[in-house]
Amino acid sequence: MMMDVVVEKAALTEGVALETSTGITRLGSVPIFVRDQDQALAFYRNQLGFEVLMDIPIGGGKRWISVVRQRGETELILFHPASYSGNSERTEALEQRVGIWTGIVFHTDDIEAAYHALRGRSVIFSGPPKRQPWGGWEAYFSDPDGNQFHLTQRPSGMPS
């Protein structure tokens, strides 16, 4: 019976932002593990057009670098695994996360235009955008360290 109540509440609030008491206000940051922070910073700033929010030395020649597409959105932390100096086990584990599929999806309203604009900025794609079974379009690109990202355009009518 309790499940029925939850489903009814969800049905009543569909399309309406629910007030939450968790205190969470937004997703703050996501790490991108990189080997060369200077090269990564140049890519995210110059090729993707992101804004640098922080670039703070943290010792050992490493920096805390965060970039964002637009202020107020989720930050990407360009994180060098050796920033965990003194913890070789953690550093080794994080080094395995450089140059992999990130699961990060960037959205666009016009995938063809975004694809061509980014290619014009020397962003490397694995191929052109393709229609997906879920109705949208998707293309995959990588940063200089080989970290892989999705570029997607949702079908019209699908919430973004």
C-alpha positions in Angstrom: 0.0 0.0 0.0 2.8 2.4 0.8 4.1 2.1 -2.8 0.7 3.2 -4.1 0.9 6.4 -2.0 4.4 7.2 -3.3 3.4 6.6 -6.9 0.3 8.8 -6.4 2.5 11.6 -5.0 4.9 11.3 -7.9 2.1 11.5 -10.4 0.7 14.6 -8.7 4.0 16.4 -8.9 5.1 15.3 -12.4 6.7 18.3 -14.1 6.9 20.3 -10.8 10.2 20.8 -9.0 9.9 19.1 -5.6 11.1 21.0 -2.5 13.8 19.0 -0.8 15.1 19.1 2.7 18.5 17.7 2.0 20.2 21.0 1.7 21.8 20.1 -1.6 21.7 23.0 -4.0 23.5 21.8 -7.1 26.2 19.4 -8.4 29.4 21.3 -7.6 32.2 19.6 -9.5 33.3 16.5 -11.4 37.0 15.5 -11.7 38.7 14.9 -15.0 42.0 13.1 -14.4 44.8 14.5 -16.6 48.6 14.0 -16.9 49.5 17.5 -18.1 47.5 20.2 -16.5 48.8 23.0 -18.8 47.8 21.0 -21.9 44.4 20.2 -20.3 43.8 23.8 -19.3 44.6 25.0 -22.9 42.2 22.4 -24.3 39.2 23.2 -22.0 39.8 26.9 -22.2 40.8 27.4 -25.8 39.1 24.6 -27.7 36.0 24.0 -25.6 35.6 27.6 -24.6 35.3 27.0 -20.9 36.0 29.7 -18.3 38.8 29.2 -15.7 37.3 29.6 -12.2 40.3 28.5 -10.2 44.0 27.9 -10.9 45.7 27.6 -7.5 49.1 26.0 -6.7 48.7 23.1 -4.3 52.4 22.0 -4.0 54.7 19.7 -5.9 54.2 21.6 -9.1 50.5 20.6 -9.2 47.5 23.0 -9.2 43.8 22.9 -8.3 42.2 23.9 -11.7 38.5 24.2 -12.2 36.8 25.2 -15.4 33.2 25.8 -16.2 31.1 26.3 -19.3 29.2 29.1 -17.6 29.4 30.4 -14.0 26.9 28.6 -11.8 27.1 25.3 -13.6 29.0 22.2 -12.6 32.8 22.7 -12.5 35.2 20.3 -14.1 38.3 19.8 -12.0 41.5 19.2 -14.1 43.1 16.9 -11.6 46.5 15.4 -11.8 46.7 12.0 -9.9 50.0 13.0 -8.3 48.2 15.7 -6.4 47.7 12.9 -3.8 51.4 13.1 -2.9 52.3 10.8 0.0 49.6 8.3 -0.9 51.1 6.1 -3.6 48.2 3.6 -3.6 45.7 6.4 -4.2 47.9 8.0 -6.9 48.2 4.7 -8.7 44.5 4.1 -8.6 43.8 7.6 -10.0 46.4 7.3 -12.7 44.2 4.4 -14.1 41.5 7.0 -14.6 43.4 9.1 -17.1 42.4 8.5 -20.7 39.2 6.6 -20.2 35.5 7.0 -20.9 34.3 9.6 -18.4 30.5 9.2 -18.7 30.2 13.0 -19.0 27.6 14.2 -21.5 27.7 17.7 -22.9 24.3 18.8 -24.4 23.7 21.0 -27.4 20.6 22.2 -29.2 22.3 21.8 -32.6 24.7 18.9 -32.8 25.7 19.5 -36.4 26.7 23.1 -35.7 28.5 22.2 -32.4 30.3 19.3 -34.1 31.6 21.5 -36.9 32.5 24.4 -34.5 34.4 22.1 -32.2 36.2 20.4 -35.1 37.1 23.9 -36.3 38.8 24.3 -33.0 40.8 21.0 -33.5 38.6 18.9 -31.1 39.1 15.3 -32.1 35.9 13.2 -32.6 35.7 9.5 -33.1 33.2 10.1 -36.0 30.3 12.3 -37.0 27.1 12.6 -35.0 24.8 9.6 -35.3 21.1 9.1 -34.6 20.6 7.0 -31.4 17.9 4.4 -30.6 16.5 6.8 -28.0 15.8 9.4 -30.7 18.6 11.9 -30.1 21.9 12.5 -31.8 25.3 11.7 -30.3 29.0 12.1 -31.1 32.1 11.2 -29.1 35.2 13.3 -28.6 38.4 13.2 -26.5 40.7 15.6 -24.7 44.5 15.5 -25.2 44.8 12.8 -22.4 42.3 10.6 -24.2 39.4 11.2 -21.8 36.2 10.5 -23.7 33.1 12.6 -23.7 29.6 12.5 -25.3 28.1 15.4 -27.2 24.4 14.9 -27.5 21.3 16.6 -28.9 18.1 15.4 -27.3 15.0 14.9 -29.5 12.6 17.8 -29.6 10.0 17.5 -26.8 12.4 15.7 -24.4 13.2 17.8 -21.3 16.8 19.1 -21.2 
